[in-house]
Amino acid sequence: MATFCLIGTTTPNFGAVMNEVDRVRRNIVKLRLKKGWTQERLAFESDVSKAGLCDIESGKRNPTVKTLEKLATALEVSLSKLVS
């Protein structure tokens, strides 16, 4: 995921940040479906709660780096692939 530095910035571009988060969310769903997995299966394989995964996929919650690492491992992709 891109790192944003707001030092010296008077108007942060929150739209760009939200686009990044939305892209990660779509990648998680796409990769999960490519494996033929349900949310329940990915939650089990990644040790992430089903409710948490549902919230991430629906955009209600942003994943932590630790959660992204767990999801990437379960989906058998690199973290950089998951967030790109």
Secondary structure, 3 states (H helix, E strand, C coil): CCCCCCCCCCCCCHHHHHHHHHHHHHHHHHHHHHCCCCHHHHHHHHCCCHHHHHHHHHCCCCCCHHHHHHHHHHHCCCHHHHHC
